[in-house]
């Protein structure tokens, strides 16, 4: 099993060469783990910068798409200033990933 911090495929099995079918991380989408934020101008088309701002790593940018599938279809070009999205609280993410 591929266990690596920051890895979206952390629970996905690996054979000798390839990843197997993706296994969901099963992160809860409960309000006690979430907060609502509005994307600022400085983060337009830059989910990596917003990930770094909130989680101290650019590697968690997939969280924004994961939590907002109806608002963010394209994780780069749908990431525009003024859009209200849900994100995980950093205190929660640091304990589970």
N, C-alpha and C positions, 0 to 999 in steps of 0.2 A: 504494500500500500504506500502511496506517495504522501508522506507526511512532511510538510514543509510550511513554515509560517509564511503568510501572505498568499499562499497558493489556493486559487479558486478550485483546483482539482484535488484538494487535500484528501478527500475520501474516495477518489477514483483509483481503481486498481491499475497496475502496470504489468504487462507481460514482459518478455525479454526485450522488446523494442518499442512498443507503443502503449499509449494509454488505452484502457478499455472504455466502455461506454461510461459517460459522465454520471457521477453519483452526486445528487443534490446535497448541499451542506445542511439543509433543514434548519436554517436560522429562523427564529420566530419573528413574526410580524405583529407583535403586540405593542400597544402604545406605551407601555412602561419602558420599553427598550428604544423607543424612537423619539426624535424631535423633528420639528418642522423648521426648515430654513428657506430663505430666499436667496437664489444664486446672485452673487454680486457681479458687477461689471468686470472686475479683475479675473473672474473665473469663467467668463464666456468662452465656450469651446475648449476649456481646459479643466476637465474633471480631475486630472492628475494633480493640479495645483490645489484644488479644493480638498482632495483626499489628503494631501500633505498637510494642509492647514488644519483639518479636523482630526486626522489620525496619525500624523507624523510619518507617513509613508505615501508615495504616489501609487502604490500597488493595490490599494483598496478602492480604486475608482469604479470597479464593477458593482460596488454596493449601491451606487446611485441608480443604475439601471435595474438592479435586482429589486429594489424597493419601489420603483416608480415606472413600471412597464407601460402604463397608459400615458405617461407624460414624456418619457424619454425612449423614443424608438431608436434613434441614432445616438449613441453615447457621446459623440463629439458635437455634432451640429445641432442637436436638440438641447444642448446644454447652454442656455442663453440667460442673460441677466434678467432678473425680475420674475423668473419662474419659481414657484413655491414647490419644494420637494420634501420628502421624508428622508431622513438619514438615521443611522444608528448612533446612539450616544457613544462617545469615545470610551467612556468607562465600561460599557458593555462589550464593545468590540475588542478591547484590550484583554478581556478575560476569556473570550471564546476563540479568538484566532491567534 
